[in-house]
Amino acid sequence: MPNAHDIILSRNQIDSIVAHAVSGLPNEVCGILAGRGNRVFDVIPIKNADPSPVGYFMDTSQQIRAIRMMRKKGLNQVGIYHSHTESDALPSAKDVELAFHPGPAYVILSLAGLHPELKAFEINKGLVKERFIVIDRNLKATEGVDDV
Amino acid sequence: MAVTVRIPTPLQRLTEGKEVVEGPAGTMINLVKELDAKYPGLAERISEEDKIRRFVNVYLNNEDIRFLNGAETEVKDGDEVSIVPAIAGGVGC
């Protein structure tokens, strides 16, 4: 049974994060995981406004559109994801320094190895704690959630 | 009538858990200062030396105030201000 600190995603959602990350190579990509509690209902890719292989900065206009859409649909920001193209799926010093959102999980996808690696963390005031990722085969996306 | 200000989750502990607060019309930086008088600590999270912090986005209705007049942007009664912390990071250099 998943507990409150886990983050719950479907296989399709993980596949879509991987596909987004691969499509963005050689740069990092980023996005928001919208849902309720710790369950992800939607993966929302957000443009990296400062495209680089070593960093991301979420496009603020897309970010605010996503926030408004989530508010309208009664969804929360369950997670924030980004890719690491050449390093492990661990928060960098920059990730920790710029983690202004203590609630959502920081989900990092690494494309550095033979296979994609996905990990989730809670980052709060410089403290990093890993959160388990639970794959729910029955999780369905909400209907009518538009792309940003 | 007042200005509606949407507070992001990380700052709601300063606003007694409120997601939406109200403040007076005037310049954006004045609004931030007025809110700080009611909710101490808010101004230093949003601004520094009368400028909006780099990793804080402030929207007036649908416009990023960086593309308006920054901290001096005029805010009117009935406007909605959204404070949105940036989401950034990466491996770094």
gemmi code that builds the backbone of each chain (N, CA, C; Angstrom):
import gemmi

chains = {
    "A": [
        ("MET", (0.839, -1.211, 0.000), (0.000, 0.000, 0.000), (0.868, 1.253, 0.000)),
        ("PRO", (0.623, 2.178, -0.936), (1.396, 3.423, -0.915), (1.095, 4.240, 0.338)),
        ("ASN", (2.051, 4.983, 0.834), (1.757, 5.868, 1.958), (1.780, 7.322, 1.493)),
        ("ALA", (1.497, 8.219, 2.417), (1.290, 9.626, 2.054), (2.524, 10.285, 1.468)),
        ("HIS", (3.680, 9.698, 1.696), (4.907, 10.319, 1.184), (5.298, 9.796, -0.193)),
        ("ASP", (4.598, 8.778, -0.660), (4.894, 8.259, -2.000), (4.292, 9.184, -3.047)),
        ("ILE", (4.749, 9.010, -4.265), (4.090, 9.706, -5.369), (3.624, 8.630, -6.344)),
        ("ILE", (2.379, 8.732, -6.733), (1.758, 7.644, -7.491), (1.532, 8.085, -8.936)),
        ("LEU", (2.123, 7.326, -9.839), (2.010, 7.624, -11.276), (1.610, 6.363, -12.022)),
        ("SER", (1.107, 6.548, -13.227), (0.838, 5.398, -14.088), (2.048, 5.172, -14.992)),
        ("ARG", (2.094, 4.004, -15.568), (3.177, 3.679, -16.518), (3.158, 4.654, -17.704)),
        ("ASN", (1.966, 4.970, -18.190), (1.855, 5.893, -19.328), (2.406, 7.277, -18.981)),
        ("GLN", (2.149, 7.709, -17.752), (2.658, 9.026, -17.339), (4.185, 9.032, -17.295)),
        ("ILE", (4.748, 7.934, -16.783), (6.213, 7.841, -16.757), (6.747, 7.833, -18.192)),
        ("ASP", (6.082, 7.079, -19.061), (6.501, 7.044, -20.467), (6.442, 8.441, -21.088)),
        ("SER", (5.431, 9.212, -20.715), (5.323, 10.537, -21.338), (6.406, 11.492, -20.810)),
        ("ILE", (6.815, 11.314, -19.549), (7.936, 12.124, -19.037), (9.224, 11.759, -19.779)),
        ("VAL", (9.417, 10.454, -19.978), (10.618, 10.005, -20.696), (10.604, 10.544, -22.131)),
        ("ALA", (9.452, 10.444, -22.780), (9.355, 10.920, -24.173), (9.626, 12.420, -24.247)),
        ("HIS", (9.109, 13.158, -23.265), (9.350, 14.608, -23.238), (10.851, 14.881, -23.087)),
        ("ALA", (11.476, 14.143, -22.167), (12.910, 14.372, -21.915), (13.752, 14.048, -23.154)),
        ("VAL", (13.397, 12.965, -23.821), (14.153, 12.572, -25.020), (13.948, 13.613, -26.128)),
        ("SER", (12.736, 14.114, -26.245), (12.455, 15.103, -27.300), (13.212, 16.408, -27.054)),
        ("GLY", (13.581, 16.656, -25.816), (14.261, 17.914, -25.491), (15.771, 17.851, -25.581)),
        ("LEU", (16.321, 16.645, -25.787), (17.780, 16.520, -25.839), (18.389, 17.444, -26.888)),
        ("PRO", (19.522, 18.055, -26.669), (20.451, 17.797, -25.556), (20.131, 18.603, -24.297)),
        ("ASN", (19.007, 19.327, -24.301), (18.710, 20.189, -23.157), (17.826, 19.498, -22.131)),
        ("GLU", (17.821, 20.056, -20.938), (16.918, 19.572, -19.902), (15.492, 20.020, -20.244)),
        ("VAL", (14.522, 19.224, -19.811), (13.113, 19.609, -19.958), (12.491, 19.681, -18.565)),
        ("CYS", (11.291, 20.261, -18.492), (10.649, 20.393, -17.186), (9.134, 20.359, -17.349)),
        ("GLY", (8.458, 20.136, -16.254), (7.006, 20.113, -16.300), (6.389, 19.965, -14.921)),
        ("ILE", (5.078, 19.989, -14.910), (4.324, 19.915, -13.660), (3.504, 18.629, -13.655)),
        ("LEU", (3.439, 17.985, -12.502), (2.596, 16.809, -12.336), (1.376, 17.238, -11.528)),
        ("ALA", (0.229, 17.257, -12.196), (-1.003, 17.721, -11.554), (-1.782, 16.532, -11.020)),
        ("GLY", (-2.386, 16.708, -9.862), (-3.159, 15.606, -9.322), (-3.856, 15.978, -8.043)),
        ("ARG", (-4.144, 14.959, -7.249), (-4.764, 15.201, -5.939), (-4.044, 14.329, -4.917)),
        ("GLY", (-3.813, 14.895, -3.750), (-3.075, 14.142, -2.735), (-1.690, 13.849, -3.272)),
        ("ASN", (-1.358, 12.579, -3.359), (-0.053, 12.214, -3.937), (-0.203, 11.439, -5.245)),
        ("ARG", (-1.415, 11.502, -5.812), (-1.666, 10.824, -7.085), (-1.573, 11.807, -8.252)),
        ("VAL", (-0.810, 11.419, -9.240), (-0.673, 12.258, -10.433), (-1.778, 11.895, -11.414)),
        ("PHE", (-2.490, 12.922, -11.878), (-3.510, 12.686, -12.899), (-3.018, 13.137, -14.273)),
        ("ASP", (-2.184, 14.158, -14.278), (-1.744, 14.681, -15.571), (-0.300, 15.145, -15.559)),
        ("VAL", (0.382, 14.823, -16.632), (1.749, 15.310, -16.842), (1.633, 16.535, -17.750)),
        ("ILE", (2.085, 17.673, -17.260), (1.963, 18.912, -18.036), (3.363, 19.398, -18.416)),
        ("PRO", (3.785, 19.146, -19.649), (5.106, 19.655, -20.056), (5.082, 21.182, -20.095)),
        ("ILE", (6.132, 21.791, -19.576), (6.244, 23.253, -19.605), (7.545, 23.585, -20.339)),
        ("LYS", (7.475, 24.611, -21.155), (8.655, 25.029, -21.921), (9.799, 25.425, -20.980)),
        ("ASN", (11.004, 24.975, -21.310), (12.191, 25.422, -20.585), (12.591, 26.770, -21.185)),
        ("ALA", (12.381, 27.833, -20.430), (12.607, 29.185, -20.958), (14.082, 29.535, -21.071)),
        ("ASP", (14.917, 28.720, -20.475), (16.360, 28.974, -20.533), (17.038, 27.667, -20.940)),
        ("PRO", (16.760, 27.219, -22.196), (17.165, 25.867, -22.577), (18.674, 25.644, -22.499)),
        ("SER", (19.028, 24.556, -21.841), (20.450, 24.274, -21.601), (20.579, 22.807, -21.197)),
        ("PRO", (21.741, 22.188, -21.464), (21.952, 20.817, -20.981), (22.174, 20.753, -19.477)),
        ("VAL", (22.322, 21.917, -18.833), (22.638, 21.904, -17.397), (21.653, 22.727, -16.554)),
        ("GLY", (20.497, 23.022, -17.098), (19.568, 23.777, -16.268), (18.219, 23.974, -16.931)),
        ("TYR", (17.259, 24.402, -16.115), (15.940, 24.721, -16.649), (15.363, 25.882, -15.856)),
        ("PHE", (14.491, 26.597, -16.509), (13.734, 27.667, -15.869), (12.357, 27.624, -16.509)),
        ("MET", (11.360, 27.232, -15.732), (10.026, 27.075, -16.304), (9.513, 28.382, -16.881)),
        ("ASP", (8.994, 28.304, -18.092), (8.382, 29.467, -18.724), (7.240, 29.952, -17.830)),
        ("THR", (7.338, 31.195, -17.389), (6.392, 31.647, -16.368), (4.965, 31.763, -16.892)),
        ("SER", (4.812, 32.130, -18.156), (3.430, 32.262, -18.644), (2.773, 30.882, -18.747)),
        ("GLN", (3.538, 29.867, -19.170), (2.971, 28.514, -19.221), (2.735, 27.981, -17.805)),
        ("GLN", (3.647, 28.345, -16.897), (3.499, 27.908, -15.505), (2.201, 28.453, -14.909)),
        ("ILE", (1.952, 29.730, -15.134), (0.746, 30.324, -14.534), (-0.515, 29.793, -15.218)),
        ("ARG", (-0.428, 29.516, -16.513), (-1.587, 28.898, -17.185), (-1.879, 27.523, -16.594)),
        ("ALA", (-0.806, 26.787, -16.314), (-0.989, 25.453, -15.716), (-1.607, 25.576, -14.328)),
        ("ILE", (-1.152, 26.546, -13.550), (-1.695, 26.747, -12.198), (-3.184, 27.077, -12.275)),
        ("ARG", (-3.539, 27.964, -13.204), (-4.955, 28.353, -13.332), (-5.812, 27.178, -13.785)),
        ("MET", (-5.245, 26.393, -14.709), (-5.990, 25.229, -15.193), (-6.204, 24.228, -14.054)),
        ("MET", (-5.152, 24.029, -13.243), (-5.276, 23.093, -12.125), (-6.321, 23.587, -11.124)),
        ("ARG", (-6.303, 24.900, -10.867), (-7.270, 25.480, -9.924), (-8.698, 25.222, -10.419)),
        ("LYS", (-8.884, 25.442, -11.740), (-10.203, 25.259, -12.353), (-10.671, 23.798, -12.236)),
        ("LYS", (-9.723, 22.885, -12.379), (-10.063, 21.458, -12.356), (-10.004, 20.865, -10.952)),
        ("GLY", (-9.653, 21.681, -9.959), (-9.557, 21.159, -8.592), (-8.349, 20.274, -8.386)),
        ("LEU", (-7.305, 20.504, -9.176), (-6.079, 19.709, -9.045), (-4.989, 20.532, -8.361)),
        ("ASN", (-4.028, 19.825, -7.797), (-2.891, 20.486, -7.154), (-1.603, 20.118, -7.872)),
        ("GLN", (-0.561, 20.842, -7.486), (0.764, 20.550, -8.013), (1.357, 19.429, -7.146)),
        ("VAL", (1.190, 18.198, -7.617), (1.672, 17.052, -6.841), (3.178, 16.889, -7.005)),
        ("GLY", (3.669, 17.254, -8.178), (5.103, 17.120, -8.430), (5.587, 18.112, -9.462)),
        ("ILE", (6.899, 18.273, -9.461), (7.584, 19.118, -10.449), (8.672, 18.227, -11.039)),
        ("TYR", (8.689, 18.081, -12.358), (9.726, 17.193, -12.897), (10.685, 17.947, -13.802)),
        ("HIS", (11.893, 17.409, -13.864), (12.853, 17.883, -14.873), (13.815, 16.757, -15.183)),
        ("SER", (14.561, 16.924, -16.260), (15.485, 15.868, -16.672), (16.921, 16.269, -16.383)),
        ("HIS", (17.730, 15.263, -16.150), (19.188, 15.423, -16.144), (19.700, 14.618, -17.329)),
        ("THR", (20.422, 15.259, -18.210), (20.801, 14.571, -19.447), (22.083, 13.762, -19.315)),
        ("GLU", (22.965, 14.188, -18.427), (24.274, 13.538, -18.343), (24.647, 13.148, -16.920)),
        ("SER", (23.699, 13.246, -16.000), (24.045, 12.915, -14.609), (22.918, 12.125, -13.957)),
        ("ASP", (23.201, 11.633, -12.765), (22.244, 10.772, -12.070), (20.942, 11.505, -11.721)),
        ("ALA", (19.951, 10.725, -11.366), (18.647, 11.283, -10.966), (18.695, 11.681, -9.496)),
        ("LEU", (19.566, 12.604, -9.197), (19.707, 13.103, -7.829), (19.664, 14.626, -7.877)),
        ("PRO", (19.088, 15.271, -6.868), (19.040, 16.745, -6.896), (20.454, 17.331, -6.850)),
        ("SER", (20.706, 18.256, -7.744), (21.991, 18.959, -7.731), (21.945, 20.065, -6.680)),
        ("ALA", (23.076, 20.686, -6.428), (23.108, 21.819, -5.490), (22.168, 22.918, -5.978)),
        ("LYS", (22.134, 23.092, -7.310), (21.250, 24.115, -7.886), (19.773, 23.754, -7.670)),
        ("ASP", (19.458, 22.472, -7.836), (18.075, 22.022, -7.598), (17.649, 22.318, -6.165)),
        ("VAL", (18.554, 22.070, -5.234), (18.227, 22.266, -3.814), (18.098, 23.755, -3.507)),
        ("GLU", (19.027, 24.523, -4.042), (19.024, 25.968, -3.779), (17.754, 26.635, -4.307)),
        ("LEU", (17.282, 26.139, -5.467), (16.142, 26.795, -6.118), (14.811, 26.078, -5.854)),
        ("ALA", (14.785, 25.217, -4.864), (13.532, 24.504, -4.544), (12.689, 25.377, -3.622)),
        ("PHE", (11.808, 26.171, -4.223), (10.985, 27.094, -3.442), (9.632, 26.491, -3.058)),
        ("HIS", (9.402, 25.263, -3.500), (8.087, 24.657, -3.290), (8.239, 23.421, -2.397)),
        ("PRO", (7.999, 23.545, -1.110), (8.226, 22.410, -0.216), (7.202, 21.282, -0.347)),
        ("GLY", (6.021, 21.579, -0.892), (4.958, 20.573, -0.936), (5.148, 19.510, -2.004)),
        ("PRO", (5.204, 19.913, -3.272), (5.266, 18.904, -4.322), (6.580, 18.130, -4.331)),
        ("ALA", (6.502, 16.903, -4.878), (7.721, 16.107, -5.034), (8.536, 16.665, -6.196)),
        ("TYR", (9.830, 16.684, -6.034), (10.725, 17.037, -7.143), (11.119, 15.721, -7.812)),
        ("VAL", (10.628, 15.537, -9.006), (10.853, 14.292, -9.735), (11.948, 14.538, -10.780)),
        ("ILE", (12.967, 13.703, -10.743), (14.101, 13.887, -11.660), (14.249, 12.641, -12.526)),
        ("LEU", (14.311, 12.875, -13.820), (14.525, 11.781, -14.765), (15.942, 11.901, -15.307)),
        ("SER", (16.720, 10.849, -15.148), (18.072, 10.857, -15.710), (18.097, 10.058, -16.999)),
        ("LEU", (18.742, 10.656, -18.001), (18.946, 9.948, -19.269), (20.419, 9.593, -19.433)),
        ("ALA", (21.151, 9.609, -18.335), (22.608, 9.421, -18.426), (23.004, 7.965, -18.644)),
        ("GLY", (22.189, 7.052, -18.172), (22.570, 5.642, -18.245), (21.980, 4.934, -19.450)),
        ("LEU", (22.099, 3.613, -19.426), (21.542, 2.817, -20.523), (20.020, 2.919, -20.556)),
        ("HIS", (19.441, 3.016, -19.367), (17.985, 3.107, -19.254), (17.619, 4.373, -18.487)),
        ("PRO", (16.474, 4.961, -18.788), (16.043, 6.142, -18.023), (15.851, 5.779, -16.545)),
        ("GLU", (16.197, 6.688, -15.696), (16.036, 6.461, -14.254), (15.218, 7.600, -13.670)),
        ("LEU", (14.151, 7.262, -12.942), (13.257, 8.270, -12.387), (13.247, 8.175, -10.864)),
        ("LYS", (13.488, 9.300, -10.212), (13.437, 9.325, -8.750), (12.677, 10.558, -8.293)),
        ("ALA", (12.163, 10.478, -7.080), (11.399, 11.612, -6.532), (11.952, 11.996, -5.166)),
        ("PHE", (11.897, 13.288, -4.893), (12.458, 13.799, -3.639), (11.553, 14.882, -3.064)),
        ("GLU", (11.642, 14.978, -1.750), (11.064, 16.125, -1.064), (12.262, 17.035, -0.769)),
        ("ILE", (12.170, 18.291, -1.141), (13.255, 19.236, -0.864), (12.656, 20.397, -0.091)),
        ("ASN", (13.105, 20.563, 1.112), (12.537, 21.610, 1.977), (13.649, 22.245, 2.795)),
        ("LYS", (13.848, 23.521, 2.572), (14.867, 24.294, 3.299), (16.228, 23.604, 3.253)),
        ("GLY", (16.606, 23.147, 2.092), (17.925, 22.553, 1.920), (18.006, 21.089, 2.290)),
        ("LEU", (16.943, 20.553, 2.863), (16.972, 19.140, 3.247), (16.318, 18.295, 2.151)),
        ("VAL", (16.988, 17.216, 1.806), (16.505, 16.360, 0.717), (16.157, 14.986, 1.268)),
        ("LYS", (14.964, 14.518, 0.914), (14.538, 13.193, 1.360), (13.903, 12.487, 0.176)),
        ("GLU", (14.332, 11.269, -0.083), (13.764, 10.568, -1.239), (12.337, 10.131, -0.949)),
        ("ARG", (11.495, 10.214, -1.970), (10.116, 9.715, -1.881), (9.959, 8.563, -2.853)),
        ("PHE", (9.252, 7.550, -2.438), (9.062, 6.399, -3.310), (8.109, 6.735, -4.449)),
        ("ILE", (8.401, 6.160, -5.596), (7.490, 6.273, -6.737), (6.719, 4.963, -6.835)),
        ("VAL", (5.407, 5.087, -6.799), (4.549, 3.905, -6.885), (3.856, 3.930, -8.247)),
        ("ILE", (3.933, 2.818, -8.949), (3.256, 2.747, -10.252), (1.886, 2.107, -10.056)),
        ("ASP", (0.865, 2.872, -10.416), (-0.510, 2.398, -10.257), (-1.047, 2.028, -11.632)),
        ("ARG", (-1.275, 0.751, -11.826), (-1.739, 0.290, -13.141), (-3.161, 0.739, -13.442)),
        ("ASN", (-3.904, 1.096, -12.391), (-5.308, 1.453, -12.612), (-5.547, 2.954, -12.694)),
        ("LEU", (-4.471, 3.739, -12.504), (-4.641, 5.189, -12.464), (-5.012, 5.716, -13.849)),
        ("LYS", (-6.096, 6.478, -13.880), (-6.553, 7.052, -15.150), (-6.367, 8.559, -15.116)),
        ("ALA", (-6.034, 9.110, -16.263), (-5.933, 10.570, -16.345), (-7.323, 11.174, -16.274)),
        ("THR", (-7.393, 12.424, -15.757), (-8.682, 13.108, -15.745), (-9.051, 13.483, -17.171)),
        ("GLU", (-10.331, 13.667, -17.384), (-10.761, 14.039, -18.732), (-10.771, 15.548, -18.887)),
        ("GLY", (-10.510, 15.977, -20.076), (-10.687, 17.378, -20.408), (-9.640, 18.323, -19.873)),
        ("VAL", (-8.514, 17.796, -19.449), (-7.447, 18.682, -19.007), (-6.645, 19.082, -20.241)),
        ("ASP", (-6.659, 20.359, -20.518), (-6.048, 20.838, -21.755), (-4.541, 20.958, -21.616)),
        ("ASP", (-3.882, 20.923, -22.731), (-2.447, 21.215, -22.733), (-2.253, 22.701, -22.502)),
        ("VAL", (-1.104, 23.067, -21.956), (-0.825, 24.496, -21.804), (0.070, 24.941, -22.942)),
    ],
    "B": [
        ("MET", (-13.988, 48.072, -2.737), (-13.284, 47.161, -3.638), (-11.780, 47.253, -3.386)),
        ("ALA", (-11.092, 46.171, -3.594), (-9.650, 46.158, -3.312), (-8.948, 45.343, -4.397)),
        ("VAL", (-7.675, 45.165, -4.215), (-6.895, 44.329, -5.127), (-6.854, 42.920, -4.519)),
        ("THR", (-7.134, 41.926, -5.344), (-7.071, 40.532, -4.893), (-5.655, 40.008, -5.149)),
        ("VAL", (-5.085, 39.384, -4.147), (-3.719, 38.863, -4.298), (-3.724, 37.372, -4.006)),
        ("ARG", (-3.280, 36.594, -4.977), (-3.208, 35.139, -4.804), (-1.827, 34.768, -4.259)),
        ("ILE", (-1.842, 34.078, -3.133), (-0.610, 33.740, -2.425), (-0.237, 32.285, -2.727)),
        ("PRO", (1.002, 32.008, -3.123), (1.379, 30.621, -3.410), (1.489, 29.803, -2.118)),
        ("THR", (1.335, 28.507, -2.247), (1.363, 27.618, -1.068), (2.556, 27.866, -0.144)),
        ("PRO", (3.797, 28.006, -0.683), (4.933, 28.161, 0.245), (4.831, 29.413, 1.123)),
        ("LEU", (4.049, 30.404, 0.707), (3.956, 31.644, 1.488), (2.675, 31.727, 2.327)),
        ("GLN", (1.818, 30.735, 2.181), (0.537, 30.813, 2.900), (0.700, 30.679, 4.414)),
        ("ARG", (1.851, 30.158, 4.864), (2.070, 30.097, 6.317), (2.225, 31.515, 6.876)),
        ("LEU", (2.557, 32.480, 5.998), (2.668, 33.874, 6.453), (1.323, 34.598, 6.403)),
        ("THR", (0.372, 34.042, 5.683), (-0.930, 34.701, 5.522), (-2.041, 33.936, 6.243)),
        ("GLU", (-1.662, 33.316, 7.335), (-2.623, 32.562, 8.156), (-3.320, 31.483, 7.330)),
        ("GLY", (-2.600, 30.920, 6.383), (-3.139, 29.845, 5.562), (-4.043, 30.306, 4.430)),
        ("LYS", (-4.158, 31.629, 4.260), (-5.067, 32.126, 3.219), (-4.405, 32.060, 1.840)),
        ("GLU", (-5.170, 31.575, 0.871), (-4.686, 31.515, -0.506), (-4.934, 32.846, -1.209)),
        ("VAL", (-5.967, 33.554, -0.763), (-6.313, 34.838, -1.377), (-6.406, 35.895, -0.281)),
        ("VAL", (-5.698, 37.009, -0.476), (-5.793, 38.132, 0.468), (-6.118, 39.388, -0.336)),
        ("GLU", (-6.407, 40.460, 0.364), (-6.729, 41.708, -0.338), (-5.818, 42.819, 0.128)),
        ("GLY", (-5.537, 43.746, -0.784), (-4.692, 44.878, -0.446), (-5.158, 46.119, -1.201)),
        ("PRO", (-4.502, 47.248, -0.924), (-4.940, 48.501, -1.538), (-4.369, 48.729, -2.947)),
        ("ALA", (-5.044, 49.546, -3.721), (-4.535, 49.959, -5.028), (-3.310, 50.851, -4.830)),
        ("GLY", (-2.529, 51.024, -5.887), (-1.302, 51.832, -5.824), (-0.233, 51.147, -6.637)),
        ("THR", (1.022, 51.344, -6.298), (2.062, 50.630, -7.031), (2.185, 49.218, -6.468)),
        ("MET", (2.774, 48.343, -7.275), (2.920, 46.948, -6.844), (3.780, 46.865, -5.585)),
        ("ILE", (4.855, 47.622, -5.538), (5.746, 47.522, -4.374), (5.040, 48.057, -3.124)),
        ("ASN", (4.196, 49.067, -3.323), (3.436, 49.581, -2.180), (2.433, 48.536, -1.681)),
        ("LEU", (1.831, 47.830, -2.618), (0.899, 46.758, -2.255), (1.626, 45.697, -1.424)),
        ("VAL", (2.841, 45.335, -1.875), (3.626, 44.324, -1.150), (3.927, 44.815, 0.269)),
        ("LYS", (4.291, 46.084, 0.390), (4.603, 46.637, 1.722), (3.365, 46.682, 2.624)),
        ("GLU", (2.234, 47.057, 2.037), (0.996, 47.098, 2.817), (0.616, 45.690, 3.303)),
        ("LEU", (0.807, 44.705, 2.430), (0.500, 43.330, 2.835), (1.448, 42.867, 3.933)),
        ("ASP", (2.703, 43.335, 3.845), (3.699, 42.946, 4.849), (3.326, 43.478, 6.236)),
        ("ALA", (2.660, 44.629, 6.264), (2.252, 45.196, 7.553), (1.231, 44.273, 8.229)),
        ("LYS", (0.416, 43.627, 7.407), (-0.588, 42.712, 7.941), (-0.027, 41.299, 8.118)),
        ("TYR", (0.844, 40.930, 7.185), (1.409, 39.579, 7.205), (2.937, 39.692, 7.190)),
        ("PRO", (3.527, 39.923, 8.348), (4.975, 40.180, 8.397), (5.797, 39.051, 7.781)),
        ("GLY", (6.818, 39.447, 7.041), (7.713, 38.474, 6.414), (7.419, 38.297, 4.935)),
        ("LEU", (6.221, 38.750, 4.510), (5.830, 38.557, 3.108), (6.720, 39.378, 2.160)),
        ("ALA", (6.974, 40.631, 2.538), (7.728, 41.520, 1.635), (9.128, 41.000, 1.355)),
        ("GLU", (9.790, 40.505, 2.375), (11.174, 40.067, 2.125), (11.234, 38.802, 1.276)),
        ("ARG", (10.127, 38.022, 1.270), (10.101, 36.836, 0.406), (9.845, 37.230, -1.051)),
        ("ILE", (9.175, 38.349, -1.250), (8.768, 38.740, -2.604), (9.718, 39.780, -3.207)),
        ("SER", (10.236, 40.649, -2.365), (11.020, 41.775, -2.904), (12.328, 41.962, -2.151)),
        ("GLU", (13.183, 42.720, -2.803), (14.482, 43.043, -2.213), (14.844, 44.439, -2.698)),
        ("GLU", (15.078, 45.332, -1.775), (15.405, 46.727, -2.107), (14.405, 47.306, -3.106)),
        ("ASP", (13.144, 47.138, -2.815), (12.054, 47.697, -3.622), (11.970, 47.142, -5.041)),
        ("LYS", (12.595, 45.994, -5.252), (12.460, 45.325, -6.555), (11.944, 43.903, -6.295)),
        ("ILE", (11.233, 43.368, -7.272), (10.742, 42.000, -7.133), (11.930, 41.047, -7.286)),
        ("ARG", (12.009, 40.068, -6.416), (13.116, 39.110, -6.468), (13.145, 38.350, -7.800)),
        ("ARG", (14.338, 37.953, -8.194), (14.531, 37.304, -9.492), (13.706, 36.025, -9.640)),
        ("PHE", (13.625, 35.251, -8.571), (12.936, 33.968, -8.688), (11.483, 34.025, -8.220)),
        ("VAL", (10.946, 35.226, -8.212), (9.521, 35.388, -7.914), (8.869, 36.055, -9.127)),
        ("ASN", (7.811, 35.443, -9.619), (7.057, 36.035, -10.724), (5.801, 36.672, -10.166)),
        ("VAL", (5.540, 37.894, -10.600), (4.315, 38.563, -10.163), (3.496, 38.895, -11.410)),
        ("TYR", (2.269, 38.412, -11.407), (1.385, 38.669, -12.533), (0.291, 39.636, -12.123)),
        ("LEU", (0.050, 40.620, -12.966), (-1.090, 41.512, -12.796), (-2.114, 41.078, -13.833)),
        ("ASN", (-3.214, 40.512, -13.359), (-4.190, 39.876, -14.244), (-3.445, 38.859, -15.119)),
        ("ASN", (-3.286, 39.100, -16.420), (-2.597, 38.100, -17.242), (-1.209, 38.535, -17.678)),
        ("GLU", (-0.689, 39.594, -17.089), (0.602, 40.133, -17.551), (1.678, 39.988, -16.480)),
        ("ASP", (2.835, 39.526, -16.902), (4.008, 39.497, -16.034), (4.430, 40.952, -15.821)),
        ("ILE", (4.555, 41.377, -14.575), (4.856, 42.806, -14.352), (6.249, 43.197, -14.842)),
        ("ARG", (7.092, 42.205, -15.117), (8.403, 42.537, -15.705), (8.222, 43.204, -17.069)),
        ("PHE", (7.113, 42.844, -17.736), (6.845, 43.424, -19.056), (5.937, 44.643, -18.950)),
        ("LEU", (5.612, 45.030, -17.738), (4.857, 46.271, -17.517), (5.846, 47.282, -16.938)),
        ("ASN", (5.643, 47.652, -15.706), (6.567, 48.633, -15.124), (7.230, 48.093, -13.861)),
        ("GLY", (7.405, 46.769, -13.832), (8.082, 46.138, -12.704), (7.399, 46.463, -11.376)),
        ("ALA", (8.198, 46.700, -10.370), (7.671, 46.962, -9.023), (6.859, 48.251, -8.962)),
        ("GLU", (7.045, 49.116, -9.957), (6.302, 50.386, -9.988), (4.998, 50.285, -10.774)),
        ("THR", (4.668, 49.103, -11.244), (3.409, 48.906, -11.987), (2.210, 49.337, -11.124)),
        ("GLU", (1.317, 50.082, -11.721), (0.123, 50.541, -11.002), (-0.922, 49.426, -10.941)),
        ("VAL", (-1.482, 49.246, -9.773), (-2.500, 48.226, -9.556), (-3.789, 48.921, -9.131)),
        ("LYS", (-4.883, 48.530, -9.780), (-6.169, 49.207, -9.505), (-7.109, 48.293, -8.713)),
        ("ASP", (-8.087, 48.907, -8.083), (-9.132, 48.132, -7.421), (-9.768, 47.180, -8.428)),
        ("GLY", (-9.985, 45.952, -8.029), (-10.592, 44.960, -8.919), (-9.565, 44.121, -9.663)),
        ("ASP", (-8.294, 44.567, -9.661), (-7.247, 43.773, -10.313), (-6.956, 42.515, -9.497)),
        ("GLU", (-6.398, 41.515, -10.205), (-5.937, 40.308, -9.514), (-4.433, 40.190, -9.697)),
        ("VAL", (-3.734, 40.055, -8.584), (-2.279, 39.878, -8.601), (-1.984, 38.440, -8.192)),
        ("SER", (-1.131, 37.772, -8.971), (-0.724, 36.405, -8.623), (0.771, 36.389, -8.358)),
        ("ILE", (1.143, 35.830, -7.225), (2.562, 35.688, -6.890), (2.926, 34.227, -7.127)),
        ("VAL", (3.891, 34.012, -7.992), (4.217, 32.649, -8.409), (5.729, 32.438, -8.307)),
        ("PRO", (6.180, 31.664, -7.313), (7.614, 31.395, -7.246), (8.091, 30.664, -8.502)),
        ("ALA", (9.252, 31.032, -8.982), (9.798, 30.387, -10.180), (10.083, 28.920, -9.890)),
        ("ILE", (10.054, 28.131, -10.938), (10.486, 26.733, -10.819), (11.712, 26.599, -11.716)),
        ("ALA", (12.828, 26.331, -11.083), (14.090, 26.296, -11.828), (15.050, 25.342, -11.141)),
        ("GLY", (16.094, 25.004, -11.850), (17.107, 24.117, -11.284), (17.919, 23.499, -12.395)),
        ("GLY", (18.355, 22.284, -12.166), (19.176, 21.603, -13.159), (20.524, 21.255, -12.580)),
        ("VAL", (21.322, 20.615, -13.410), (22.612, 20.113, -12.941), (23.528, 21.246, -12.498)),
        ("GLY", (23.449, 22.349, -13.219), (24.347, 23.470, -12.910), (25.689, 23.258, -13.569)),
        ("CYS", (26.502, 24.303, -13.555), (27.808, 24.223, -14.223), (28.884, 23.834, -13.230)),
    ],
}
model = gemmi.Model(1)
for chain_id, residues in chains.items():
    chain = gemmi.Chain(chain_id)
    for i, (resn, *xyz) in enumerate(residues, 1):
        res = gemmi.Residue()
        res.name, res.seqid = resn, gemmi.SeqId(i, " ")
        for name, pos in zip(("N", "CA", "C"), xyz):
            atom = gemmi.Atom()
            atom.name, atom.element = name, gemmi.Element(name[0])
            atom.pos, atom.b_iso = gemmi.Position(*pos), 0.0
            res.add_atom(atom)
        chain.add_residue(res)
    model.add_chain(chain)
structure = gemmi.Structure()
structure.add_model(model)
structure.setup_entities()
